[in-house]
Amino acid sequence: MKTAIWLYLFMFVAFFDLHAQYPILSPFAISLGAAPSFIGLILGVYSITHLPGNLIAGYGVDKYGSKRFIVFSLIVAGIVLLVQSRVTDPWDLLIVRSISGFVLAFLSPACLSLLAKIAKDSVQQSKLMAGNGFVHTMASVLSPAAGAFLVAKLGFAQSFHLLGWILIITGVLAIFGVKERQYTQTAAELFPPPHNAQAIQGDAAGAPASSESSPIPWLFFGVPLAISCSQGILFFELPLMKETNGSILTSGILFSLVSLGALVTLSMVFLNRVSPLLRTSIGSLALALIFFGLSVHWPLPMYVSLFMIGMTKGVIYPAIASLLASLTSANRYGRIFSFLSISFSVGAFIGPIVAGHLRSHTSPYFIAFVCLMTALTMLPLRSFKPVRI
């Protein structure tokens, strides 16, 4: 489990750096003279440049393993942040963010693939995915407020410079901390392709099993796309809301409230034994209803709504990863998690851009509600066999 601890450390640092920039980027872009619509593009381009990186990572991880992609992603992303600390023009910031989005696209599929291979059974696999969500949440609880505090004390340039060096040092540690080869063969034996019963029985009897995984309906990926789109809308809108009073520190605290809510549900370990499909569906429905409540200005205070959004995230994200891992063979983890990352990237690209252009015409939260409900309506529930974990 030492490898799992190292992976959690790498993901914590990467997510810490990423989330620390959420309350910073919009004010930083404004200080460079960017218009609101252009800020949406700056936030969104980071996610759209994930696409080629995710595609390369998906097949590369399955073929070459996770370690080299983890090291590359962390070190190069740190160098890009050092460059970002010297940006003086909105267009330069757009270019730097696009490069950053590409190089960090390798990290999530590589780490999730290796985490899935470490597990000895599907229950432990679900726990490791929940652990990933816990680490992600801890980073996102601490980092927004920390990022705002850094800017208040050091300014934008020095903050980006410090965050960049943290990534570089972590990437160097990954060279020595990640041990991968010992898990590859074990995972292939423990998680054969769940194509059909005969394939699984054949594997148990010592006969070679089919190398194809059971098909995952493409419409399923509309759910993570819609979830990411709604989060992109929230991350764009939150620093601009009247509740923040233009304060970066207040924005950071509100972002941390979302993560605190996720921490609550991630701590409910009994949820790992509930069907991941059921967790994904119910969590997404609850998230849609919360965004609808925000769009009609329901009486709940904003901080309560943000906490509830976080609680749904703590249910949804580990459930999606567990569901995909349970339906996929070990030799295809890289590809399936890259498709998941692509869905998140496309949604995160669409969300801020739509919010930036339509916020003067309709509530961005209503757009988030419509996206989530559309994805849930199209979810092909009958295509999934019951998943036992």
C-alpha positions as CSV (number, residue, x, y, z in Angstrom):
1,M,0.0,0.0,0.0
2,K,3.0,2.3,0.0
3,T,2.4,3.0,-3.7
4,A,-1.2,4.0,-2.9
5,I,0.1,6.5,-0.3
6,W,2.6,7.9,-2.8
7,L,-0.2,8.2,-5.4
8,Y,-2.4,10.0,-2.9
9,L,0.4,12.4,-2.1
10,F,1.0,13.2,-5.8
11,M,-2.7,13.7,-6.4
12,F,-3.0,15.9,-3.3
13,V,-0.3,18.2,-4.4
14,A,-1.6,18.4,-8.0
15,F,-5.2,19.1,-6.9
16,F,-3.9,21.5,-4.2
17,D,-2.1,23.5,-6.9
18,L,-5.1,23.4,-9.2
19,H,-7.8,24.4,-6.7
20,A,-5.6,27.0,-5.1
21,Q,-5.9,28.9,-8.4
22,Y,-9.7,28.8,-8.6
23,P,-10.2,32.0,-6.5
24,I,-7.1,33.6,-8.0
25,L,-7.5,33.2,-11.8
26,S,-10.5,35.4,-12.4
27,P,-9.1,38.3,-10.4
28,F,-5.7,37.8,-11.9
29,A,-7.2,37.8,-15.4
30,I,-9.1,41.0,-14.5
31,S,-5.9,42.6,-13.3
32,L,-4.4,41.9,-16.8
33,G,-7.4,43.6,-18.5
34,A,-9.5,40.6,-19.5
35,A,-13.2,40.9,-20.1
36,P,-15.7,38.5,-18.4
37,S,-16.3,36.5,-21.6
38,F,-12.5,36.2,-22.1
39,I,-12.1,35.0,-18.5
40,G,-14.6,32.2,-19.3
41,L,-12.4,31.3,-22.2
42,I,-9.3,31.3,-20.1
43,L,-10.9,29.0,-17.5
44,G,-12.4,26.8,-20.2
45,V,-9.3,26.4,-22.5
46,Y,-7.5,24.6,-19.6
47,S,-10.1,21.8,-19.8
48,I,-10.4,21.6,-23.6
49,T,-6.6,21.1,-24.0
50,H,-7.1,18.1,-21.7
51,L,-8.6,16.2,-24.7
52,P,-5.4,15.4,-26.6
53,G,-3.6,14.7,-23.4
54,N,-6.3,12.4,-22.2
55,L,-6.3,10.5,-25.5
56,I,-2.5,10.0,-25.4
57,A,-2.6,9.1,-21.8
58,G,-5.3,6.5,-22.2
59,Y,-3.5,4.3,-24.6
60,G,0.0,5.3,-23.3
61,V,-0.8,4.2,-19.8
62,D,-2.1,0.8,-20.9
63,K,1.0,0.3,-23.1
64,Y,3.9,1.9,-21.1
65,G,2.5,2.1,-17.5
66,S,1.6,5.0,-15.3
67,K,4.9,6.1,-13.7
68,R,6.5,8.0,-16.6
69,F,3.3,9.9,-17.2
70,I,2.9,10.9,-13.6
71,V,6.5,12.2,-13.5
72,F,6.2,14.1,-16.8
73,S,2.9,15.7,-15.8
74,L,4.0,17.0,-12.4
75,I,7.4,18.4,-13.5
76,V,6.2,20.0,-16.7
77,A,3.1,21.5,-15.0
78,G,5.4,23.0,-12.4
79,I,7.5,24.6,-15.1
80,V,4.4,26.0,-16.8
81,L,3.3,27.6,-13.5
82,L,6.7,29.3,-13.2
83,V,6.1,30.8,-16.7
84,Q,2.6,31.8,-15.7
85,S,4.0,33.9,-12.8
86,R,5.6,36.2,-15.5
87,V,2.5,36.6,-17.7
88,T,1.5,40.2,-18.3
89,D,-1.1,39.9,-21.1
90,P,-4.5,38.0,-21.1
91,W,-3.6,36.3,-24.4
92,D,-0.4,35.0,-22.9
93,L,-2.3,33.7,-19.9
94,L,-4.6,31.9,-22.3
95,I,-1.7,30.2,-24.0
96,V,0.0,29.2,-20.7
97,R,-3.3,27.8,-19.3
98,S,-3.8,25.8,-22.5
99,I,-0.4,24.2,-22.1
100,S,-1.0,23.5,-18.5
101,G,-4.3,21.8,-19.3
102,F,-2.5,19.5,-21.8
103,V,0.3,18.3,-19.5
104,L,-1.9,17.8,-16.4
105,A,-4.3,15.7,-18.5
106,F,-1.9,12.7,-18.1
107,L,-2.0,12.7,-14.3
108,S,-5.5,11.6,-13.5
109,P,-5.8,8.6,-15.9
110,A,-2.3,7.4,-14.8
111,C,-3.0,7.6,-11.1
112,L,-6.5,6.1,-11.3
113,S,-5.3,3.2,-13.4
114,L,-2.5,2.4,-11.0
115,L,-4.9,2.7,-8.0
116,A,-7.3,0.3,-9.6
117,K,-4.5,-2.2,-10.2
118,I,-3.3,-2.0,-6.6
119,A,-6.6,-3.3,-5.3
120,K,-7.0,-7.0,-4.4
121,D,-10.7,-7.2,-4.9
122,S,-13.6,-4.9,-6.0
123,V,-14.4,-3.8,-2.5
124,Q,-10.9,-2.6,-1.9
125,Q,-11.0,-1.0,-5.4
126,S,-14.1,1.0,-4.3
127,K,-12.3,2.0,-1.1
128,L,-9.2,3.2,-3.0
129,M,-11.4,5.2,-5.3
130,A,-13.1,6.7,-2.3
131,G,-9.6,7.4,-0.8
132,N,-8.8,9.3,-4.1
133,G,-11.9,11.3,-3.6
134,F,-11.0,12.0,0.0
135,V,-7.5,13.2,-0.9
136,H,-9.0,15.4,-3.7
137,T,-11.5,16.8,-1.3
138,M,-8.9,17.5,1.4
139,A,-6.8,19.4,-1.2
140,S,-9.8,21.4,-2.3
141,V,-10.8,22.2,1.3
142,L,-7.5,23.7,2.1
143,S,-6.3,25.1,-1.3
144,P,-8.8,27.8,-2.2
145,A,-8.4,29.6,1.1
146,A,-4.6,28.9,1.0
147,G,-4.4,30.3,-2.6
148,A,-6.3,33.5,-1.6
149,F,-4.1,33.8,1.5
150,L,-0.9,33.5,-0.7
151,V,-2.1,36.2,-3.0
152,A,-3.0,38.5,-0.1
153,K,0.6,38.0,1.3
154,L,2.8,37.5,-1.7
155,G,0.9,38.7,-4.8
156,F,-0.1,36.8,-7.9
157,A,3.4,36.3,-9.4
158,Q,5.1,34.9,-6.2
159,S,2.1,32.7,-5.5
160,F,2.3,31.0,-8.9
161,H,6.1,30.8,-8.5
162,L,5.7,28.9,-5.2
163,L,3.0,26.6,-6.5
164,G,5.2,25.7,-9.5
165,W,8.1,24.7,-7.4
166,I,5.9,22.5,-5.2
167,L,4.8,20.6,-8.4
168,I,8.4,20.2,-9.6
169,I,9.7,18.8,-6.3
170,T,6.7,16.4,-6.1
171,G,7.5,15.2,-9.7
172,V,11.1,14.4,-8.7
173,L,9.8,12.5,-5.7
174,A,7.5,10.4,-8.0
175,I,10.6,9.0,-9.7
176,F,11.6,7.2,-6.5
177,G,8.2,6.7,-4.9
178,V,6.1,5.0,-7.6
179,K,6.5,1.2,-7.8
180,E,4.4,-0.2,-10.6
181,R,5.7,-3.3,-12.3
182,Q,4.8,-5.6,-9.4
183,Y,1.1,-4.8,-9.7
184,T,0.5,-5.1,-13.4
185,Q,0.5,-9.0,-13.6
186,T,-1.5,-9.3,-10.4
187,A,-4.2,-6.9,-11.6
188,A,-4.5,-8.8,-14.9
189,E,-5.2,-12.0,-12.9
190,L,-7.5,-10.4,-10.3
191,F,-9.6,-8.3,-12.7
192,P,-10.2,-10.3,-15.9
193,P,-12.4,-8.9,-18.7
194,P,-16.0,-9.1,-17.4
195,H,-17.3,-9.8,-21.0
196,N,-19.5,-12.7,-20.0
197,A,-19.7,-15.5,-17.5
198,Q,-17.8,-18.0,-19.7
199,A,-14.8,-15.6,-19.9
200,I,-14.7,-15.3,-16.2
201,Q,-15.1,-19.0,-15.6
202,G,-12.4,-19.7,-18.2
203,D,-10.1,-17.4,-16.4
204,A,-10.8,-19.1,-13.0
205,A,-10.1,-22.5,-14.6
206,G,-6.7,-21.3,-16.0
207,A,-7.9,-20.9,-19.5
208,P,-7.3,-17.5,-21.3
209,A,-10.1,-15.1,-21.0
210,S,-11.3,-12.8,-23.7
211,S,-9.4,-9.5,-23.8
212,E,-12.5,-7.4,-24.5
213,S,-14.3,-5.6,-21.8
214,S,-18.1,-5.4,-21.5
215,P,-19.3,-2.4,-23.4
216,I,-20.0,0.8,-21.5
217,P,-22.7,2.8,-23.2
218,W,-21.4,6.1,-24.6
219,L,-24.4,7.9,-23.2
220,F,-23.2,7.1,-19.7
221,F,-20.3,9.6,-20.2
222,G,-22.9,12.4,-20.6
223,V,-23.3,12.2,-16.8
224,P,-19.7,13.1,-15.9
225,L,-19.8,15.7,-18.7
226,A,-22.9,17.3,-17.2
227,I,-21.5,17.2,-13.7
228,S,-18.3,18.8,-14.8
229,C,-20.2,21.4,-16.8
230,S,-22.2,22.3,-13.7
231,Q,-19.0,22.6,-11.6
232,G,-17.4,24.8,-14.2
233,I,-20.4,27.1,-14.1
234,L,-20.2,27.2,-10.3
235,F,-16.4,27.9,-10.3
236,F,-16.9,30.8,-12.8
237,E,-19.9,32.3,-11.0
238,L,-18.8,32.0,-7.4
239,P,-16.0,34.7,-7.3
240,L,-18.4,37.1,-9.1
241,M,-21.3,36.7,-6.7
242,K,-22.5,39.6,-4.5
243,E,-21.9,37.4,-1.4
244,T,-18.2,37.6,-2.0
245,N,-18.2,41.4,-1.9
246,G,-15.2,41.3,-4.4
247,S,-13.0,39.6,-1.8
248,I,-10.7,36.9,-3.0
249,L,-10.4,35.5,0.6
250,T,-14.2,35.2,0.8
251,S,-14.3,33.4,-2.5
252,G,-11.7,31.0,-1.2
253,I,-13.7,30.2,1.9
254,L,-16.9,29.6,-0.2
255,F,-14.9,27.2,-2.4
256,S,-13.7,25.4,0.7
257,L,-17.3,25.0,1.9
258,V,-18.0,22.8,-1.2
259,S,-15.1,20.6,-0.3
260,L,-16.1,20.3,3.3
261,G,-19.5,19.0,2.2
262,A,-17.8,16.4,0.1
263,L,-15.6,15.4,3.1
264,V,-18.7,14.6,5.1
265,T,-20.1,12.0,2.6
266,L,-16.6,10.6,1.8
267,S,-16.3,9.8,5.5
268,M,-19.4,7.6,5.3
269,V,-17.5,4.4,4.4
270,F,-20.7,2.3,4.4
271,L,-21.6,4.0,1.1
272,N,-18.8,2.0,-0.6
273,R,-21.1,-1.1,-0.4
274,V,-24.0,0.6,-2.2
275,S,-24.2,0.0,-5.9
276,P,-22.0,2.6,-7.7
277,L,-24.7,3.0,-10.4
278,L,-27.3,3.9,-7.7
279,R,-24.9,6.3,-6.0
280,T,-24.1,8.0,-9.3
281,S,-27.8,8.4,-10.3
282,I,-29.2,9.6,-6.9
283,G,-26.2,11.9,-6.3
284,S,-26.6,13.5,-9.7
285,L,-30.3,14.0,-9.2
286,A,-29.7,15.7,-5.9
287,L,-27.1,18.0,-7.4
288,A,-29.5,19.0,-10.2
289,L,-32.2,19.9,-7.7
290,I,-29.8,22.0,-5.7
291,F,-28.8,24.0,-8.8
292,F,-32.5,24.4,-9.6
293,G,-33.0,25.8,-6.1
294,L,-30.1,28.3,-6.6
295,S,-31.6,29.4,-9.9
296,V,-35.0,30.3,-8.3
297,H,-33.3,31.9,-5.3
298,W,-34.7,29.4,-2.7
299,P,-34.6,30.5,0.9
300,L,-31.6,28.4,1.9
301,P,-28.4,30.5,2.6
302,M,-25.7,30.3,0.0
303,Y,-23.2,28.6,2.3
304,V,-25.8,25.8,3.0
305,S,-26.3,25.2,-0.7
306,L,-22.6,25.1,-1.4
307,F,-22.2,22.6,1.5
308,M,-24.9,20.4,0.0
309,I,-23.3,20.6,-3.5
310,G,-20.1,19.3,-1.9
311,M,-22.0,16.4,-0.2
312,T,-23.3,15.3,-3.6
313,K,-19.8,15.5,-5.1
314,G,-18.5,13.2,-2.3
315,V,-21.1,10.6,-3.4
316,I,-20.8,11.0,-7.2
317,Y,-17.1,11.1,-8.0
318,P,-15.9,7.9,-6.3
319,A,-19.1,6.1,-7.5
320,I,-18.3,6.9,-11.2
321,A,-14.7,5.7,-10.9
322,S,-15.8,2.5,-9.1
323,L,-18.5,1.8,-11.6
324,L,-16.1,2.1,-14.6
325,A,-13.4,0.0,-12.8
326,S,-15.9,-2.8,-12.1
327,L,-17.0,-3.0,-15.7
328,T,-13.5,-2.9,-17.2
329,S,-10.6,-5.3,-17.4
330,A,-7.2,-4.3,-15.9
331,N,-5.5,-4.0,-19.3
332,R,-8.0,-1.2,-20.3
333,Y,-8.0,0.9,-17.2
334,G,-5.9,3.6,-18.8
335,R,-8.3,4.0,-21.7
336,I,-11.5,4.0,-19.8
337,F,-10.3,6.5,-17.2
338,S,-9.0,8.7,-20.0
339,F,-12.5,8.7,-21.5
340,L,-13.8,9.7,-18.1
341,S,-11.2,12.5,-17.9
342,I,-12.2,13.6,-21.4
343,S,-15.9,13.9,-20.3
344,F,-14.9,16.0,-17.3
345,S,-12.6,18.2,-19.5
346,V,-15.3,18.8,-22.1
347,G,-17.9,19.7,-19.4
348,A,-15.4,22.0,-17.6
349,F,-14.7,23.8,-20.9
350,I,-18.3,24.3,-21.8
351,G,-19.5,25.4,-18.3
352,P,-17.4,28.6,-17.8
353,I,-17.9,29.7,-21.4
354,V,-21.7,29.3,-21.3
355,A,-21.8,31.1,-18.0
356,G,-19.7,33.9,-19.2
357,H,-21.9,34.6,-22.3
358,L,-25.4,33.9,-20.8
359,R,-25.2,35.1,-17.2
360,S,-26.8,38.4,-18.3
361,H,-29.8,36.6,-19.9
362,T,-30.5,33.7,-17.5
363,S,-29.3,32.2,-14.3
364,P,-26.2,30.0,-15.0
365,Y,-27.4,27.7,-12.2
366,F,-30.5,26.9,-14.3
367,I,-28.3,25.9,-17.2
368,A,-26.4,23.6,-14.8
369,F,-29.8,22.1,-13.8
370,V,-30.9,21.5,-17.4
371,C,-27.5,19.9,-18.3
372,L,-27.7,17.5,-15.3
373,M,-31.4,16.5,-15.9
374,T,-30.8,15.9,-19.6
375,A,-27.8,13.6,-18.9
376,L,-29.9,11.7,-16.3
377,T,-32.8,11.3,-18.7
378,M,-30.5,9.9,-21.3
379,L,-28.7,7.5,-18.9
380,P,-29.2,4.0,-20.3
381,L,-29.9,2.2,-17.0
382,R,-30.9,-1.1,-18.7
383,S,-27.5,-1.4,-20.4
384,F,-25.9,-1.9,-17.0
385,K,-25.9,-5.3,-15.3
386,P,-26.1,-5.2,-11.5
387,V,-22.7,-4.4,-10.1
388,R,-21.7,-6.3,-7.0
389,I,-18.9,-4.9,-4.9
